[in-house]
Amino acid sequence: MITDYFSSLTQVLAADYVAARKTPQHGEMLRKLNERFLRPLWPASVRSGSGFVLDIHERQAGPFDVIGASDLWPPIGQGEASLYMSDGVIFCLSARDWVSEDLTQFAQTAKALKMLKRKVSAPVLCAAFSYTPLEATEVTEFMKSSAGEAIDAVFSLGKNLVVRNNLGWYGDPQKIPFVSEHTGAPALKFFAFYLMQSIHQYAGLPFGWTDYQHL
């Protein structure tokens, strides 16, 4: 049942992207992505928006299309120029046609994010959401390289999800450094659980992603 839901949602998001390409409006596609997929996942304690991440030394990283943050750390400013304090940030996403755009540049932005000062122990997860299909083998090779080492996950709509297993959510990271979930519905489903687990980890709540793989 859950897989069927994400299968239908994959088709809807793909249709949204096809329609958006006729009159390119990144903001409109991002709005639909938020409304259809992202915001329904968030608990009331999490807010999201676009902008930059800032630490206590006034170093910043971004911009990011979606910043998920604790409601205890409201953003400073409004719109795409909003500033989110690094201690309140849970994850950051950038949604693009990553076949045409430069994933290496996003990796540099992700690296700047990982270098920001934080007092909380939970790491900020940084992921790329691609409206266009990327091959899992190519993505994995890029994430293994020094150029892509700061990216935690790359999701390709209707194709796959590649996750860096540095947090050990799939077992021993030495034995399973990367995980790839193929086909559209399971990929989107696991991306949703991936984000949900990051929220639970930030809040210090027990949540085992692998416990829910059968759903």
N, CA, C and O of each residue as an XYZ file, in Angstrom:
860
protein
N       0.830     -1.206      0.000
C       0.000      0.000      0.000
C       0.867      1.260      0.000
O       0.614      2.192     -0.764
N       1.891      1.287      0.859
C       2.763      2.454      0.901
C       3.547      2.579     -0.404
O       3.722      3.680     -0.924
N       4.014      1.455     -0.926
C       4.734      1.477     -2.203
C       3.842      1.992     -3.314
O       4.296      2.754     -4.168
N       2.565      1.586     -3.320
C       1.617      2.056     -4.334
C       1.445      3.571     -4.255
O       1.359      4.253     -5.277
N       1.397      4.086     -3.026
C       1.262      5.535     -2.848
C       2.443      6.269     -3.467
O       2.257      7.246     -4.193
N       3.647      5.810     -3.187
C       4.832      6.482     -3.712
C       4.999      6.239     -5.216
O       5.607      7.051     -5.913
N       4.463      5.132     -5.706
C       4.473      4.900     -7.149
C       3.608      5.943     -7.857
O       4.009      6.509     -8.874
N       2.419      6.188     -7.309
C       1.533      7.205     -7.889
C       2.135      8.594     -7.763
O       2.040      9.405     -8.684
N       2.748      8.863     -6.634
C       3.361     10.174     -6.412
C       4.527     10.400     -7.366
O       4.737     11.519     -7.834
N       5.286      9.348     -7.658
C       6.373      9.451     -8.631
C       5.843      9.888     -9.984
O       6.431     10.751    -10.636
N       4.744      9.299    -10.407
C       4.139      9.647    -11.694
C       3.635     11.091    -11.697
O       3.774     11.802    -12.692
N       3.054     11.512    -10.587
C       2.538     12.886    -10.495
C       3.684     13.894    -10.571
O       3.588     14.882    -11.298
N       4.760     13.655     -9.833
C       5.903     14.564     -9.841
C       6.569     14.609    -11.209
O       7.021     15.666    -11.650
N       6.629     13.457    -11.885
C       7.203     13.424    -13.230
C       6.350     14.240    -14.189
O       6.883     14.962    -15.031
N       5.023     14.133    -14.069
C       4.124     14.913    -14.917
C       4.243     16.405    -14.619
O       4.183     17.231    -15.530
N       4.411     16.746    -13.346
C       4.612     18.150    -12.964
C       5.863     18.709    -13.632
O       5.870     19.845    -14.107
N       6.913     17.905    -13.663
C       8.167     18.376    -14.251
C       8.037     18.555    -15.756
O       8.556     19.526    -16.308
N       7.356     17.641    -16.425
C       7.140     17.761    -17.869
C       6.364     19.037    -18.175
O       6.685     19.757    -19.120
N       5.342     19.310    -17.371
C       4.551     20.529    -17.569
C       5.373     21.774    -17.293
O       5.229     22.781    -17.988
N       6.236     21.716    -16.282
C       7.046     22.877    -15.909
C       8.092     23.199    -16.967
O       8.482     24.358    -17.112
N       8.553     22.197    -17.706
C       9.583     22.428    -18.727
C       9.061     23.272    -19.879
O       9.841     23.925    -20.572
N       7.751     23.266    -20.090
C       7.171     24.047    -21.184
C       7.287     25.536    -20.913
O       7.459     26.336    -21.832
N       7.192     25.893    -19.659
C       7.383     27.289    -19.235
C       8.297     27.251    -18.011
O       7.817     27.291    -16.878
N       9.607     27.176    -18.232
C      10.557     26.930    -17.131
C      10.384     27.891    -15.958
O      10.647     29.089    -16.064
N       9.938     27.336    -14.847
C       9.784     28.117    -13.631
C      10.243     27.240    -12.462
O       9.484     26.418    -11.948
N      11.474     27.430    -12.064
C      12.030     26.594    -10.995
C      11.224     26.741     -9.714
O      10.988     25.760     -9.009
N      10.806     27.948     -9.414
C      10.054     28.184     -8.188
C       8.735     27.452     -8.161
O       8.329     26.952     -7.112
N       8.057     27.377     -9.289
C       6.771     26.697     -9.351
C       6.935     25.197     -9.167
O       6.144     24.570     -8.462
N       7.961     24.608     -9.799
C       8.204     23.181     -9.641
C       8.605     22.868     -8.207
O       8.210     21.836     -7.665
N       9.370     23.731     -7.600
C       9.770     23.534     -6.212
C       8.559     23.611     -5.286
O       8.467     22.869     -4.308
N       7.644     24.504     -5.598
C       6.411     24.622     -4.795
C       5.618     23.314     -4.851
O       5.114     22.846     -3.829
N       5.511     22.729     -6.037
C       4.763     21.479     -6.174
C       5.481     20.332     -5.466
O       4.845     19.471     -4.858
N       6.799     20.331     -5.551
C       7.572     19.298     -4.869
C       7.353     19.385     -3.359
O       7.205     18.367     -2.685
N       7.336     20.591     -2.847
C       7.094     20.793     -1.421
C       5.690     20.357     -1.028
O       5.512     19.643     -0.041
N       4.697     20.784     -1.793
C       3.313     20.512     -1.439
C       2.958     19.036     -1.561
O       2.246     18.493     -0.716
N       3.451     18.390     -2.608
C       3.050     17.010     -2.878
C       3.870     15.981     -2.099
O       3.342     14.949     -1.684
N       5.146     16.258     -1.901
C       6.028     15.242     -1.334
C       6.626     15.608      0.017
O       6.565     14.814      0.956
N       7.200     16.796      0.125
C       8.015     17.110      1.296
C       7.209     17.501      2.536
O       7.360     16.889      3.594
N       6.367     18.500      2.410
C       5.672     19.006      3.602
C       4.796     17.970      4.295
O       4.719     17.987      5.523
N       4.128     17.063      3.567
C       3.349     16.038      4.270
C       4.183     15.136      5.162
O       3.635     14.481      6.049
N       5.505     15.081      4.951
C       6.372     14.241      5.768
C       6.762     14.894      7.081
O       7.089     14.203      8.046
N       6.731     16.227      7.127
C       7.289     16.929      8.275
C       6.355     16.894      9.466
O       5.153     17.108      9.305
N       6.868     16.631     10.654
C       6.076     16.842     11.873
C       5.952     18.338     12.139
O       6.640     19.146     11.514
N       5.086     18.697     13.057
C       4.845     20.115     13.346
C       6.096     20.825     13.854
O       6.195     22.049     13.774
N       7.045     20.058     14.373
C       8.252     20.657     14.948
C       9.307     21.004     13.911
O      10.371     21.515     14.257
N       9.021     20.729     12.630
C       9.986     20.989     11.565
C       9.403     21.992     10.577
O       8.255     21.863     10.150
N      10.190     22.971     10.227
C       9.801     23.928      9.191
C      10.773     23.803      8.034
O      11.885     23.301      8.200
N      10.356     24.257      6.867
C      11.234     24.174      5.702
C      11.111     25.428      4.860
O      10.091     26.116      4.875
N      12.177     25.706      4.127
C      12.190     26.850      3.245
C      13.499     26.898      2.477
O      14.384     26.072      2.699
N      13.623     27.852      1.583
C      14.848     28.033      0.810
C      15.751     29.041      1.507
O      15.295     29.842      2.323
N      17.039     28.990      1.174
C      17.928     29.987      1.734
C      19.329     29.471      1.985
O      19.800     28.554      1.312
N      19.990     30.071      2.966
C      21.379     29.779      3.301
C      21.463     29.272      4.745
O      20.579     29.530      5.562
N      22.534     28.552      5.035
C      22.793     28.079      6.395
C      23.956     28.881      6.957
O      24.969     29.071      6.284
N      23.809     29.355      8.196
C      24.783     30.246      8.824
C      25.214     29.664     10.165
O      24.386     29.139     10.909
N      26.527     29.756     10.481
C      26.970     29.277     11.788
C      27.327     30.440     12.711
O      27.192     31.604     12.335
N      27.785     30.116     13.923
C      28.033     31.158     14.922
C      29.226     32.044     14.561
O      29.410     33.109     15.151
N      30.034     31.608     13.596
C      31.158     32.419     13.138
C      30.800     33.227     11.888
O      31.667     33.817     11.243
N      29.510     33.239     11.563
C      28.969     33.973     10.421
C      29.495     33.440      9.086
O      29.525     34.161      8.089
N      29.904     32.184      9.079
C      30.209     31.525      7.811
C      28.906     30.949      7.276
O      28.056     30.516      8.053
N      28.743     30.938      5.970
C      27.491     30.452      5.431
C      27.710     29.511      4.251
O      28.766     29.507      3.620
N      26.687     28.721      3.975
C      26.691     27.789      2.846
C      25.332     27.847      2.180
O      24.312     28.042      2.841
N      25.324     27.677      0.873
C      24.070     27.715      0.127
C      24.246     28.454     -1.180
O      25.370     28.737     -1.596
N      23.129     28.768     -1.830
C      21.753     28.544     -1.357
C      21.293     27.102     -1.566
O      21.829     26.376     -2.403
N      20.283     26.704     -0.780
C      19.639     25.408     -0.913
C      18.160     25.616     -1.212
O      17.536     26.552     -0.711
N      17.611     24.731     -2.034
C      16.191     24.848     -2.390
C      15.294     24.512     -1.213
O      14.254     25.142     -1.020
N      15.690     23.529     -0.432
C      14.899     23.125      0.735
C      15.834     22.940      1.919
O      16.778     22.152      1.867
N      15.559     23.670      2.975
C      16.282     23.504      4.239
C      15.263     23.049      5.273
O      14.305     23.765      5.564
N      15.471     21.859      5.829
C      14.607     21.372      6.890
C      15.244     21.689      8.223
O      16.388     21.313      8.478
N      14.505     22.384      9.077
C      15.086     22.855     10.332
C      14.104     22.723     11.485
O      12.889     22.705     11.287
N      14.641     22.633     12.673
C      13.820     22.589     13.870
C      13.039     23.893     14.017
O      13.555     24.976     13.742
N      11.799     23.771     14.451
C      10.968     24.945     14.646
C      11.494     25.830     15.779
O      11.093     26.986     15.908
N      12.389     25.283     16.594
C      12.984     26.071     17.672
C      14.019     27.064     17.144
O      14.462     27.957     17.866
N      14.401     26.893     15.861
C      15.378     27.772     15.228
C      14.748     28.409     13.985
O      15.044     27.990     12.866
N      13.894     29.404     14.163
C      13.243     30.032     13.008
C      14.255     30.754     12.131
O      15.277     31.232     12.623
N      13.974     30.835     10.821
C      14.914     31.511      9.920
C      14.933     33.016     10.148
O      13.970     33.602     10.642
N      16.033     33.613      9.782
C      16.180     35.065      9.832
C      15.989     35.587      8.425
O      16.726     35.197      7.520
N      15.031     36.449      8.222
C      14.735     36.948      6.889
C      13.631     36.150      6.228
O      13.019     35.280      6.849
N      13.380     36.452      4.962
C      12.294     35.809      4.232
C      12.751     35.413      2.833
O      13.686     35.990      2.280
N      12.065     34.410      2.274
C      12.310     34.016      0.890
C      13.642     33.321      0.694
O      14.180     32.713      1.620
N      14.171     33.414     -0.521
C      15.389     32.697     -0.884
C      16.628     33.230     -0.176
O      17.667     32.570     -0.173
N      16.533     34.413      0.422
C      17.675     34.989      1.146
C      17.638     34.668      2.637
O      18.457     35.182      3.399
N      16.699     33.826      3.061
C      16.580     33.486      4.479
C      17.853     32.826      4.994
O      18.540     32.115      4.260
N      18.153     33.070      6.253
C      19.318     32.477      6.905
C      18.840     31.531      8.003
O      18.057     31.919      8.870
N      19.314     30.296      7.961
C      18.991     29.296      8.968
C      20.240     29.009      9.786
O      21.302     28.729      9.229
N      20.117     29.078     11.105
C      21.255     28.796     11.966
C      21.604     27.311     11.891
O      20.717     26.457     11.939
N      22.885     27.008     11.774
C      23.333     25.642     11.517
C      22.911     24.650     12.599
O      22.671     23.480     12.298
N      22.817     25.096     13.853
C      22.442     24.181     14.923
C      21.002     23.695     14.804
O      20.644     22.668     15.380
N      20.187     24.418     14.068
C      18.791     24.017     13.921
C      18.505     23.259     12.649
O      17.388     22.778     12.459
N      19.494     23.138     11.762
C      19.271     22.525     10.454
C      19.411     21.010     10.533
O      20.345     20.493     11.146
N      18.467     20.303      9.904
C      18.444     18.845      9.906
C      18.944     18.292      8.578
O      19.738     17.351      8.553
N      18.483     18.870      7.479
C      18.919     18.422      6.154
C      18.784     19.569      5.156
O      18.061     20.537      5.393
N      19.493     19.441      4.040
C      19.419     20.422      2.959
C      19.289     19.669      1.629
O      19.952     18.655      1.411
N      18.431     20.177      0.753
C      18.228     19.578     -0.561
C      18.355     20.646     -1.639
O      18.055     21.819     -1.418
N      18.804     20.215     -2.801
C      18.727     21.062     -3.991
C      18.118     20.227     -5.097
O      18.622     19.150     -5.420
N      17.037     20.719     -5.679
C      16.283     19.999     -6.705
C      16.527     20.642     -8.062
O      16.266     21.830     -8.253
N      17.029     19.848     -9.003
C      17.393     20.356    -10.324
C      17.295     19.243    -11.371
O      17.030     18.084    -11.052
N      17.512     19.624    -12.605
C      17.799     18.659    -13.666
C      19.307     18.421    -13.576
O      20.086     19.103    -14.241
N      19.712     17.457    -12.758
C      21.131     17.259    -12.510
C      21.839     16.545    -13.653
O      23.051     16.337    -13.589
N      21.115     16.170    -14.684
C      21.761     15.673    -15.895
C      22.394     16.839    -16.641
O      23.481     16.713    -17.207
N      21.700     17.979    -16.636
C      22.175     19.162    -17.361
C      23.014     20.084    -16.488
O      23.932     20.741    -16.979
N      22.704     20.134    -15.194
C      23.415     21.064    -14.317
C      24.585     20.374    -13.617
O      24.711     19.150    -13.655
N      25.429     21.168    -12.987
C      26.712     20.697    -12.475
C      26.582     20.146    -11.056
O      26.463     20.910    -10.098
N      26.605     18.829    -10.927
C      26.524     18.203     -9.614
C      27.798     18.454     -8.806
O      27.775     18.433     -7.575
N      28.902     18.691     -9.503
C      30.162     18.994     -8.812
C      30.056     20.306     -8.043
O      30.581     20.423     -6.936
N      29.387     21.279     -8.619
C      29.207     22.557     -7.932
C      28.350     22.377     -6.687
O      28.618     22.986     -5.652
N      27.316     21.539     -6.787
C      26.496     21.257     -5.608
C      27.326     20.586     -4.528
O      27.154     20.869     -3.342
N      28.228     19.696     -4.934
C      29.096     19.010     -3.973
C      29.972     20.006     -3.232
O      30.251     19.821     -2.047
N      30.406     21.048     -3.901
C      31.209     22.082     -3.246
C      30.381     22.848     -2.214
O      30.866     23.202     -1.140
N      29.123     23.093     -2.569
C      28.217     23.743     -1.624
C      27.973     22.843     -0.418
O      27.929     23.313      0.719
N      27.813     21.533     -0.678
C      27.623     20.569      0.411
C      28.853     20.535      1.311
O      28.722     20.425      2.530
N      30.033     20.626      0.733
C      31.270     20.624      1.525
C      31.327     21.845      2.433
O      31.726     21.746      3.594
N      30.927     22.997      1.899
C      30.897     24.211      2.720
C      29.909     24.050      3.873
O      30.153     24.535      4.978
N      28.798     23.370      3.614
C      27.805     23.118      4.661
C      28.394     22.262      5.768
O      28.205     22.552      6.949
N      29.110     21.204      5.390
C      29.664     20.278      6.379
C      30.774     20.927      7.224
O      31.115     20.417      8.292
N      31.321     22.017      6.761
C      32.401     22.688      7.489
C      31.888     23.719      8.484
O      32.675     24.283      9.244
N      30.587     23.976      8.492
C      30.033     24.947      9.426
C      30.050     24.407     10.847
O      29.932     23.202     11.069
N      30.196     25.309     11.798
C      30.258     24.947     13.215
C      28.872     24.580     13.718
O      27.895     25.279     13.449
N      28.795     23.450     14.468
C      27.542     23.014     15.076
C      27.811     22.503     16.484
O      28.853     21.902     16.748
N      26.853     22.748     17.398
C      26.961     22.237     18.756
C      26.168     20.946     18.931
O      26.385     20.210     19.894
N      25.257     20.670     18.013
C      24.471     19.435     18.094
C      25.261     18.307     17.451
O      26.056     18.535     16.540
N      25.037     17.090     17.930
C      25.815     15.954     17.448
C      25.303     15.391     16.126
O      26.083     14.847     15.345
N      24.015     15.514     15.869
C      23.445     14.959     14.636
C      23.998     15.705     13.427
O      23.990     16.935     13.409
N      24.479     14.979     12.412
C      25.027     15.648     11.223
C      23.929     16.216     10.335
O      22.803     15.719     10.341
N      24.249     17.246      9.578
C      23.329     17.766      8.561
C      23.445     16.872      7.332
O      24.543     16.666      6.814
N      22.329     16.346      6.867
C      22.336     15.541      5.654
C      22.133     16.443      4.446
O      21.289     17.339      4.464
N      22.902     16.202      3.410
C      22.845     17.036      2.215
C      22.596     16.146      1.002
O      23.397     15.258      0.709
N      21.491     16.379      0.296
C      21.092     15.496     -0.799
C      20.717     16.286     -2.037
O      20.267     17.429     -1.957
N      20.913     15.650     -3.189
C      20.502     16.214     -4.477
C      19.263     15.474     -4.959
O      19.224     14.244     -4.953
N      18.266     16.218     -5.370
C      17.034     15.655     -5.933
C      17.042     15.966     -7.417
O      16.988     17.130     -7.814
N      17.110     14.915     -8.246
C      17.165     15.119     -9.691
C      15.827     14.777    -10.334
O      15.297     13.682    -10.145
N      15.281     15.734    -11.104
C      14.047     15.477    -11.840
C      14.301     14.550    -13.027
O      13.373     13.948    -13.568
N      15.547     14.445    -13.415
C      15.922     13.648    -14.577
C      16.760     12.455    -14.129
O      17.446     12.544    -13.111
N      16.722     11.332    -14.866
C      17.358     10.095    -14.398
C      18.876     10.112    -14.495
O      19.452     10.469    -15.523
N      19.505      9.717    -13.397
C      20.952      9.529    -13.333
C      21.225      8.048    -13.094
O      20.498      7.395    -12.346
N      22.256      7.525    -13.715
C      22.600      6.124    -13.517
C      23.239      5.927    -12.139
O      24.130      6.682    -11.751
N      22.785      4.926    -11.414
C      23.261      4.688    -10.054
C      24.763      4.429    -10.007
O      25.443      4.878     -9.084
N      25.281      3.710    -10.996
C      26.715      3.412    -10.993
C      27.543      4.682    -11.139
O      28.572      4.838    -10.481
N      27.091      5.591    -12.003
C      27.817      6.844    -12.199
C      27.746      7.716    -10.950
O      28.731      8.342    -10.559
N      26.562      7.748    -10.328
C      26.395      8.540     -9.108
C      27.286      8.005     -7.990
O      27.938      8.775     -7.285
N      27.309      6.682     -7.834
C      28.131      6.075     -6.789
C      29.604      6.388     -7.000
O      30.312      6.719     -6.049
N      30.068      6.286     -8.242
C      31.468      6.592     -8.534
C      31.782      8.051     -8.216
O      32.854      8.360     -7.697
N      30.850      8.942     -8.526
C      31.069     10.358     -8.217
C      31.116     10.585     -6.712
O      31.957     11.341     -6.225
N      30.213      9.933     -5.966
C      30.182     10.102     -4.522
C      31.407      9.484     -3.848
O      31.786      9.895     -2.751
N      32.029      8.496     -4.502
C      33.259      7.898     -3.980
C      34.464      8.811     -4.179
O      35.447      8.721     -3.444
N      34.383      9.688     -5.175
C      35.511     10.549     -5.513
C      35.638     11.691     -4.519
O      34.703     11.984     -3.774
N      36.797     12.334     -4.510
C      37.014     13.474     -3.617
C      36.090     14.635     -3.970
O      35.747     15.444     -3.108
N      35.690     14.717     -5.235
C      34.810     15.814     -5.669
C      33.413     15.686     -5.078
O      32.756     16.695     -4.822
N      32.948     14.452     -4.856
C      31.570     14.259     -4.397
C      31.442     13.745     -2.982
O      30.366     13.292     -2.591
N      32.509     13.802     -2.200
C      32.520     13.165     -0.888
C      31.613     13.822      0.139
O      31.324     13.208      1.166
N      31.152     15.044     -0.096
C      30.304     15.729      0.881
C      28.816     15.469      0.658
O      28.002     15.840      1.504
N      28.440     14.844     -0.456
C      27.039     14.564     -0.741
C      26.625     13.270     -0.048
O      27.309     12.253     -0.161
N      25.512     13.313      0.664
C      25.043     12.145      1.406
C      24.106     11.258      0.588
O      24.060     10.047      0.807
N      23.366     11.835     -0.343
C      22.421     11.044     -1.131
C      22.098     11.768     -2.432
O      22.107     12.997     -2.501
N      21.815     10.980     -3.455
C      21.344     11.520     -4.735
C      20.116     10.722     -5.143
O      20.186      9.506     -5.318
N      19.004     11.406     -5.291
C      17.755     10.770     -5.700
C      17.435     11.161     -7.134
O      17.487     12.341     -7.483
N      17.104     10.180     -7.965
C      16.695     10.425     -9.347
C      15.243     10.011     -9.503
O      14.920      8.834     -9.343
N      14.372     10.943     -9.810
C      12.939     10.694     -9.891
C      12.630      9.590    -10.903
O      12.998      9.678    -12.075
N      11.950      8.559    -10.426
C      11.572      7.464    -11.296
C      12.683      6.514    -11.641
O      12.517      5.646    -12.498
N      13.841      6.666    -10.975
C      15.012      5.862    -11.339
C      15.633      5.163    -10.133
O      15.555      3.939    -10.025
N      16.247      5.918     -9.231
C      16.962      5.284     -8.120
C      17.277      6.279     -7.015
O      17.069      7.485     -7.150
N      17.781      5.738     -5.927
C      18.289      6.517     -4.807
C      19.625      5.915     -4.390
O      19.713      4.718     -4.116
N      20.654      6.737     -4.342
C      21.960      6.290     -3.877
C      22.248      6.996     -2.555
O      22.227      8.225     -2.481
N      22.515      6.213     -1.520
C      22.728      6.735     -0.175
C      24.114      6.356      0.318
O      24.537      5.207      0.192
N      24.814      7.324      0.877
C      26.090      7.044      1.535
C      25.774      6.510      2.932
O      25.102      7.178      3.718
N      26.245      5.340      3.229
C      25.894      4.670      4.482
C      26.861      5.030      5.614
O      27.238      4.167      6.407
N      27.257      6.289      5.690
C      28.241      6.678      6.713
C      27.653      6.688      8.120
O      28.398      6.683      9.100
N      26.332      6.703      8.232
C      25.706      6.675      9.550
C      25.382      5.256     10.005
O      24.882      5.055     11.111
N      25.665      4.278      9.156
C      25.444      2.886      9.532
C      23.994      2.473      9.571
O      23.650      1.524     10.274
N      23.124      3.158      8.833
C      21.705      2.810      8.839
C      21.442      1.471      8.161
O      20.408      0.847      8.400
N      22.365      1.029      7.323
C      22.222     -0.252      6.643
C      23.213     -1.288      7.158
O      23.460     -2.292      6.491
N      23.777     -1.057      8.325
C      24.765     -1.987      8.846
C      26.160     -1.375      8.813
O      26.310     -0.155      8.761
N      27.163     -2.219      8.842
C      28.551     -1.796      8.900
C      28.931     -0.977      7.668
O      28.921     -1.509      6.558
N      29.268      0.316      7.836
C      29.639      1.157      6.691
C      30.855      0.643      5.929
O      31.006      0.925      4.740
N      31.726     -0.111      6.602
C      32.896     -0.654      5.923
C      32.501     -1.741      4.932
O      33.125     -1.896      3.883
N      31.467     -2.483      5.272
C      30.988     -3.553      4.386
C      29.962     -3.047      3.373
O      29.875     -3.549      2.253
N      29.187     -2.041      3.789
C      28.138     -1.493      2.916
C      28.303      0.029      2.877
O      27.547      0.744      3.535
N      29.276      0.533      2.119
C      29.520      1.980      2.101
C      28.432      2.774      1.376
O      28.165      3.926      1.718
N      27.807      2.150      0.374
C      26.747      2.816     -0.384
C      25.582      1.850     -0.574
O      25.765      0.635     -0.636
N      24.383      2.419     -0.666
C      23.193      1.625     -0.914
C      22.442      2.252     -2.074
O      22.280      3.471     -2.132
N      21.985      1.422     -2.993
C      21.220      1.920     -4.146
C      19.861      1.231     -4.178
O      19.778      0.003     -4.205
N      18.805      2.026     -4.175
C      17.444      1.497     -4.291
C      16.942      1.823     -5.692
O      16.822      2.991     -6.062
N      16.646      0.770     -6.476
C      16.252      0.967     -7.863
C      14.732      1.001     -8.026
O      13.981      0.651     -7.115
N      14.306      1.430     -9.201
C      12.915      1.582     -9.647
C      12.243      2.748     -8.934
O      12.619      3.127     -7.825
N      11.242      3.302     -9.601
C      10.650      4.552     -9.155
C      10.018      4.556     -7.787
O      10.392      5.366     -6.939
N       9.061      3.665     -7.549
C       8.305      3.710     -6.295
C       9.177      3.431     -5.075
O       9.153      4.224     -4.134
N       9.952      2.335     -5.043
C      10.812      2.119     -3.872
C      11.833      3.238     -3.671
O      12.173      3.563     -2.534
N      12.323      3.827     -4.752
C      13.311      4.898     -4.609
C      12.721      6.099     -3.878
O      13.334      6.628     -2.951
N      11.538      6.527     -4.292
C      10.907      7.676     -3.644
C      10.497      7.327     -2.222
O      10.599      8.160     -1.322
N      10.034      6.103     -2.016
C       9.649      5.664     -0.671
C      10.845      5.695      0.262
O      10.744      6.197      1.382
N      11.979      5.164     -0.184
C      13.151      5.137      0.679
C      13.736      6.527      0.880
O      14.328      6.805      1.923
N      13.576      7.404     -0.109
C      14.028      8.778      0.084
C      13.199      9.447      1.170
O      13.729     10.211      1.976
N      11.897      9.162      1.193
C      11.031      9.705      2.239
C      11.462      9.200      3.613
O      11.557      9.982      4.558
N      11.724      7.891      3.730
C      12.152      7.336      5.009
C      13.536      7.856      5.401
O      13.833      8.022      6.584
N      14.363      8.105      4.413
C      15.693      8.663      4.669
C      15.574     10.027      5.347
O      16.273     10.302      6.323
N      14.691     10.877      4.832
C      14.495     12.196      5.424
C      13.831     12.088      6.795
O      14.185     12.812      7.725
N      12.866     11.176      6.908
C      12.191     10.988      8.195
C      13.175     10.535      9.268
O      13.104     10.984     10.413
N      14.091      9.648      8.896
C      15.054      9.170      9.886
C      15.981     10.295     10.330
O      16.368     10.355     11.497
N      16.338     11.181      9.414
C      17.200     12.299      9.790
C      16.505     13.204     10.803
O      17.147     13.741     11.706
N      15.193     13.371     10.654
C      14.418     14.182     11.602
C      14.401     13.508     12.972
O      14.601     14.164     13.994
N      14.163     12.202     12.988
C      14.118     11.462     14.250
C      15.485     11.456     14.931
O      15.582     11.575     16.153
N      16.534     11.317     14.127
C      17.881     11.308     14.703
C      18.200     12.659     15.344
O      18.781     12.712     16.428
N      17.824     13.733     14.684
C      18.067     15.064     15.230
C      17.337     15.230     16.568
O      17.858     15.841     17.501
N      16.122     14.674     16.642
C      15.317     14.804     17.859
C      15.709     13.791     18.927
O      15.192     13.835     20.043
N      16.625     12.872     18.590
C      17.051     11.870     19.556
C      16.032     10.775     19.778
O      16.002     10.153     20.840
N      15.185     10.535     18.766
C      14.149      9.508     18.880
C      14.601      8.213     18.215
O      15.334      8.250     17.226
N      14.174      7.070     18.744
C      14.549      5.784     18.125
C      13.833      5.587     16.803
O      12.611      5.713     16.717
N      14.594      5.281     15.789
C      14.004      5.046     14.470
C      15.000      4.236     13.668
O      16.134      4.670     13.462
N      14.591      3.071     13.216
C      15.474      2.241     12.406
C      14.955      2.125     11.001
O      13.950      1.460     10.753
N      15.643      2.777     10.068
C      15.194      2.782      8.682
C      15.021      1.361      8.153
O      14.032      1.051      7.489
N      15.988      0.509      8.454
C      15.935     -0.859      7.926
C      14.755     -1.641      8.487
O      14.341     -2.633      7.886
N      14.207     -1.225      9.617
C      13.057     -1.907     10.187
C      11.809     -1.765      9.322
O      10.872     -2.556      9.433
N      11.806     -0.747      8.456
C      10.616     -0.446      7.675
C      10.775     -0.769      6.182
O       9.928     -0.393      5.371
N      11.848     -1.458      5.827
C      12.107     -1.722      4.410
C      11.041     -2.605      3.767
O      10.844     -2.562      2.552
N      10.354     -3.407      4.583
C       9.371     -4.325      4.027
C       8.061     -3.622      3.639
O       7.259     -4.202      2.907
N       7.829     -2.413      4.100
C       6.560     -1.726      3.836
C       6.414     -1.337      2.372
O       5.402     -0.752      1.986
